[in-house]
Amino acid sequence: MAAKVTMPSLPEKPLSNVPLQLHQPKNFQFDSVPESHAWLDLHDHPTVEPIGPDTVPLIDLTDPKLTAKISKACEEWGVFQITGHGIQPDFLTRLEAQIHRLFALPADLKLNAAKSPGDVSGYGLVPISSFFSKLMWSEGFTISGSPLHHAQKLWPDDYSSFCDVVEEFDNVMRQLGNKLLHKVLLSLGLSKEDIIRACPVRDWHDMSAAVQLNSYPPCPDPDRTIGLAAHTDSSFLTLLYQNSVSGLQVLRPKDHTGPMRWVTVPPVPNTFTVNIGDLMHVLSNGRFRSVMHRAMVNPAKHRISVGFFCGPPMDVKVGPINKLTGPERGPVYRPVTWQEYQRLRRKLFDKALEAIKIGEEIA
């Protein structure tokens, strides 16, 4: 079983409800990093370049040894990159162009599509922002369901090109996510019959999903701030596409090659990065750990990324698969729906996974 990774401690005074306008004053056009965005604890662990044993696995989905390679990557890393996924480079270029188009809009216009209270979709802060006393050097736009409503607020007369790309992305990623989910379950040693019985997602139409568009503007002093604070994802899997600007880092546990460390995940053209999320951690009974990751910023280049979060139908409970439990290791986690787990995350953040351990309860 993989070594346990401890989440970074949270500040004593989390960020209160800050008006969205104050999150990106001057639209990130600063000569220096303001105190509102200055982080002091970015060097909790050393950062290493992706060389030798610290190279995140790159897996071709057409590889005959695919199942074994995914199993090794999930057990040792909780993250891997994929090629051979069948999504065409010209589509990814169109997707990038629409993301740039969105975040290039004036701040006041983007605020027209701000998230409403209690709503998941729209322009705004990432949900984990409320747990931190400092602001992050990033902008986000979440899409759950159709993008039409918000796109019409941004481009009243020219929203179709954005919607078309986002809807195509959602469609192809649901199919890719479903394929990867089944490959990951096979890599746990399950048979196809086991998966039919135990997998909470019957086919790609069944899948609950969300799209997260991210913008990390250039920063005058990138060592003093962060684009996205360290966290794990709540999903089964998260598929991330990033442009050519580096920034994604994953936390590697202490092992025979070195201490706990942040490893950079380099942007490889036409690849996706696959993160194991908390619900896969639960489904695998802790064998495949969810990966802690963060996003750093660049002094001169604009980084963008788009994450696709794959989860079960919202009303379906997810617990350890029976075949992965036994006399020596019973089920570690109680079953939860994704909706219930997301509520726990909003309340407990890094302690949510611990809170659903059997025999554990966190107030």
N, C-alpha and C positions, 0 to 999 in steps of 0.2 A: 504493500500500500504506500502511496506517496507520502512524503513528509508533510507535516502540518505547517501551513503558512499563517502567521498572525497578521491580521489587518492592522494598519497604522492606527494609533490612538486618535480619537476625535478631540477637538478643542473643548475647553471648558465652557466657552460661550459661543454657541453656534450662531450662524448668520441669521438675523431676524428677517422679517419680510421686507426686502429692499425693492423699491419700485424698479421695474425692468429698465426704465430709462437710465437709471444710475448704474446698471450693470456694465454698460458699454458707453460711458461718457465720451464725447468726441469720436464715437465709433472706433475706439482703440487708436486714435491718432495722438500718441503721446511721445514726448522726447525722453521720458523716463517712466519707470513703472511706479504708479501711484501706490500709496500705502494700502489702499483698498484691495489691491491685487498682489501685494507682496507676501510671499510665503516664506516661512523660516525653516521648515522641516523637509526640504526636498532631497536632502542627502542622508536620509536615514540608513540607506544601504548603498554600497558602491554601484556605479553604473559601468557596464562592460560592453564592448563592441561585439557584434555577432560573428565571432571567429571560433573555429574548432568546436569544442564541446558546447560552447554557448551560441551555437547556430540553431535558431528555431527550425524544426523539421519542415522541409519542403516536399510535398507529396503529390505525385501525379495520379489523378483519379483513374487513369487507365492502367496503372501498374498492376501486374499479376499478383504482387505481394501486398496489395493495398490494405487488406484487413490487418495483417501483422504490423504494418507500418503505422496505421492509425492507432492500434492498441498501444504500441510503444510510445508514440507521441502523447497520447492522452494520459498514460500513467506517469510519464516522466516530466511532461511539460504542462498539460492542460491546454495546449494551443499548438496549431500547426498551420502552414500555408498550403494552398492547393493550386495546382495547374490542371489542365485537361478537363476543365469544368464545362466547356462547351459554350460559354458566353462570349460573344464576339467582341474584339477590341473596339470596333467602330461604335458599338452600342455603349461601351464604357466611356468612350470619348464624348458621346452625346450626353450621357449622364453627368459627367464632370462639368460640361458646359452649362447645364441647367442649374447645378449647384452653385457654380460661380455667379450665374445670373441672379440667383436668389439673394446671395449674401452681398452682392455688389449694390443692391438697392439702398437708398437712403434709410437711415435708422428710423425716422418717423414713419416711413412707408412700411417697413417691416413690422413695426408695432401695430399696424392695422390688422395683422394676422396673429397677434399675440394670443397665447393660450388663455381661455376663459377659466375662471376658478373651477377646479374640479375636473377640467378637461385635459385629456392626454395630448391631443393634437394641437399643433401651432408653434409659433415662434416663442422662444423663452429659455429660461434657465433649465439645466439638467436637474432631474429630481433630487440628486444627492447634494445640490448646492446648499440646501437648508441645514446640512449637518456641519458646515464649515464656517469659520469666522472670516475667511477671506474669499474674494471673488475670483473666478477663473478666467483666463485669457482665451475666451472662446464664445461662440454663438451657436445656438442649436435650433433645429426645426424638426419636430416630431410629426410623423404621419401614421395614424392608425385608422385604416379604412380609406375612403376616397379623399384625394387631395383637393378636390374641386372647390369646396367651400372656402378654404383659405387662399387658394390660388386666384380665385376671382377677386379677392380683396387686394391682392398684390398687383395683378395685371388684369384689370376689368375688361380690356379689349383684346388681350393676347395671353390667355392662360392655358390654351390647349396644348402647346408644345411641352410645357412643364408637366401637365397632367399625363400626357401620353407617355412620356419617358418614365415617370414615377410608377404609373400603372403597369407598364411593361416590366420594369424592374421588380415590382412586387410579384408579378406572375412568374417570371423566370426564377426568382430567388425562392419562392415557395417550393418549386419543383426541385431545385438544387438542395435546399434545406432538408426536404423530405428524404432525398437520396442519401445525403450525408448522415442524417439521423439513423437511418437503417444500417449504413456502413459502420457507424460508431457502435450500434447495438450488436452487430455481428462480431465486432472486434472485442466485445466482452465475453465471447464464447457462446453466444446464443445462436440457436438454429433459426432458420426462417420461420418455422412453425412456432417457436418460442416467441418470436417478435410479433407474429400475427396475434397471439394470445395476450401479450404483455404490453405492447407499444400503445401509449395513449393517443397517438396520431395514426389514424387508419390510412389516410392518403393526404396529398398536399392540399386538397380542398378543406380538410379538417383543421389544418394548422391555424393557430392564432399567431399573429405576427405584427410587428411594428417596424417602421423605417425611421432611422434617426440620421438626419443630415447635420454634419458638423463643420464649423469654420474656425480655424485657428490663425488669426491675422499675424503678420510679422510683429515681433516684439523687440524693443530697444535693449532689453536686458533679460534674456531668456532664463538666466540662472536664478532669477529672483521670483519667478512666477511659474504657473502651471496651466496647461490647457484644460486638462481634465484630471481631477484628483483620483488617487488609487481606489479601486473598487473591483468587485466581481459583478458579473451580470446575473440577472434572475432567471434567464431563459434556459432552455435545453442547450441550444447552440446559438452563437452570434457569428454571423458572417460579415466581415468588414472589408470594404474596398477603400484603399487610400490612394491619393495621387502620388506624385514622385517625390514629395517632401517627407523626410523622416520625422518621427515624433512618437510613435507607439512604442511603449516599453512594457515588458511583462516581468513579474517578480519570480525569479528562480529560487527554489528552496536550497538551503545548504546541502551540499553533497560532497562526494569525494574529490570533485574538481575545484571547489571553492566555497566561500561563505554565501549566505543569502545575498542576492544581487539583482539589480535591474538589468535586463537584457533588451537591447534595442531590436525591434522587429523591422527589418529594412523593407522599404517599398519595392517590391519586385513587379515589373510590368505585367499586367493582365493576370494577377493572382488575387485570391481572397485569403484573408486570415480567418481561421476558424477558432473561436474561443469556446471552451467548455464552460457552461453556466451552472448556476446553483441547482437547477432542477435536474440536470444530468448528473450532478454530484449525488443528489438524492436517489435518482433512478438506479444508479450504479452502486448504491449503498456505500458511497465514499471511495470506490475504487478509482474512478476518474474524477479528480478534484477540479473544482472551478478555479479559473486562473485570475489572479489579481493583476490588473493592468492600469496604466495611466497614459496620458498624452502630454508630451513636452512641446515647447514652441520653438520657433526658428527666428533668428535675428533679422532675416532678410526675405524669407519666402513665406508665402501663404499656403498653409496646409489645409486640405479638405479631406473629409472621409465620409463614408456612408455605411451605417451599420444596419443589418437586417437581423432582428431578434425572432428566433423560432421557438414557439412554445405550444403547449397542448390547448385544446378547446378550454375556454375559461372555466367551465363547470366540471371538468374532469379532474379527479384527484390523482396526484402523482406520488407514489411511494416506491421504496426499493422493490425491484423485481424479485419475485419469490425464488427463482432459480439462482439468484446471486446471494441468497442467504442460506444459513444452515446451522447445525449444532455449534460450530466453532465461532460463527459470526452471525448473529441474528440481525434483524432489521435495525438499522441505526436511527432512522428518521421516521416520523409519523407521516402519513399521506396528507398532502395539501393540494388545493387547487392553485393555479398560477395567480389568480386574483387574490386569494387569501395570502399567498406568499408576498405578493407585491405590497399589500397592506402592511404586513409585518416589516418589510424593508423600509417603507416610509416612516415607520415608527422606530425601528431598531437598527436600521442600516446594516453594519457589519456583523451584528449579533443575531440576525434573522435566522441564519442556518443553524446556529447553536440552539436557538429557541425551539426548533422543531425536532431536536434530538429526543428520542424516547427517554423519558425520565428527567428531562430538563425543562425548565420553564423560566423565562426571563420576563420580569414585569416591565 
